[in-house]
Amino acid sequence: MLWLCIRLPALVREAHAASEREALERLAAWAYQWSSLVSYRPGAETADAAGAATGAAEPAPPLLWLELGASRALFGEPAALLARIKRELTRLGYSHACAIAPSPTAAALLTRIEEKRCVQERCVLTRGELRTRLAALPLTWLELPAETLEALRSAGLASIGEVLALPTAALARRFGPQSCQYLARLTAAASDPRPAFRLSESYRARYEFEHELREATGLLFPLQRLLQEFQGYLRARDCAVQRFTLELEHPARTVAVTAPAAAAATAVMIGLSTPARSAAHFLLLARERLQSIALAAPVRALTLRADTFTAPSIMQSDLFGGAAQPLGELSQLLDRLRARLGSESVQGFQCLADHRPERAYRLVAPQTQAAQTAAATPAPSAARPMAARPAALLPQPQRIEAPSTLLHGPERIESGWWDGAGVVRDYYVARAADGVQQWVFHDLTDDAWYLQGLWV
């Protein structure tokens, strides 16, 4: 096994989280995209062991581990993956120190090597190389009890290599088996299991602001980080979302004795026409929605929630470019229009199996796939081509005077006798006085003429 350890010295402050555990679980969910085995250790749990042992005034920072050995086939060599993860951590705004070693204990210790030194000193791939790298490090870096470290120093030892050179039996007699077990885990000579982190079935990430925000557009910068972490979670689960919710938390304050307190939160739903998991696309839609929102009260925290997930919509181009890119651009355009104008303002058409034109379609949420329409309406037979239809239909037929010029027709449509709304009509293509072509019909039940559609 090969472990990457990430030391996070300012995690809670940089994550703007309510607690260290919440911040660690957010980052662990993001890191799951790189490894199927993720573990973490809060800093409070290491304060007594590592902090007291080394005499450090500050508690040891939290640690995050990823097992990289099983990820080589997917992400390449560990050094390249390490560079990629470091870039992503910097982009998210987290201070960090990373190291790779055959054991999680050794990887955690190697993160203490100064950043200004060679990066290769923190990347150890074999057990033999690990003992060589540990040999020159100071004795005080070992996570051993303070009295054990003091006794080793009193014996004239100053480096980890000198401790590892001592006989194991003598160390066990003098300091107990726990010290020997720790050194065995450090050198990858013994198993070093870690509690595995498990992804939640739903997603929640909360960002607390240092100062209250009074403009919705001020949420975009922190939202960018939350969406990047959300993208990592979706990649880890190999899924996508078609909607998620932003909750804008307001401070609970009463303006007057008789006035009610401000609303606890404002919910902003972000919907997509097709499932997606791109943080950049999410941010674009969120910007459109937030620009049209007037805050009822200042915002003190932002929460991103998602409860329903689906398979990602992956479009594969053909050999010569294909239509995948235009289809993806159409989906993004529909999402932006719905975010800016509202979901009810952007509708699509779905064909229905009915010969009556006003009942042959219905309004649905816009879809870029034609699967539903194709399934609902079979393609016309090649032997019986469908008659010409106008580009624009009226919601309901409009009564008119009998047209003077008929260009084509008649086409008889007789249907609906089974549902109480039967029709018997003869359809024609007519020319109006202004030259516009019209689709009209003669209703044989009331002997009247009606306008059904226009060619525009």
ABEGO torsion letter per residue (X at the ends): XBBBBBBBAAAAAAAGBABAAAAAAAAAAAAAAABABBBBBBAAAAAAAAAAAAGBABBBBBBBBBBAAAAAAAAEBAAAAAAAAAAAAAAAGBBBBBBBBABAAAAAAAAABBAABBAAAABBABAAAAAAAAAABBAAABBBBAAAAAAAAAAGBABAAAAAABBAAAAAAAAEAAAAAAAAAAAGABBBBBBBBBBBABBBBBBBBABBBABAAAAAAAAAAAAAAAAAAAAAAGBBBABBBBBBBBBBBBABAABBBBBABBBBBBBBABBBABAAAAAAAAAAAAAABBBABBBABBBBBBABBBBBBBBBBBAAGEAAAAAAAAAAAAAAAAAAAEAAABBBBBBBBBABAAAABBBBBBBABAAAAAAABBBBBAABBBBBBBABBBABBBBBBBBABBABOBBBBBBGAAAGABBBBBBBBBBBAAGBBBBBBBBAAAGBBBBABBBX
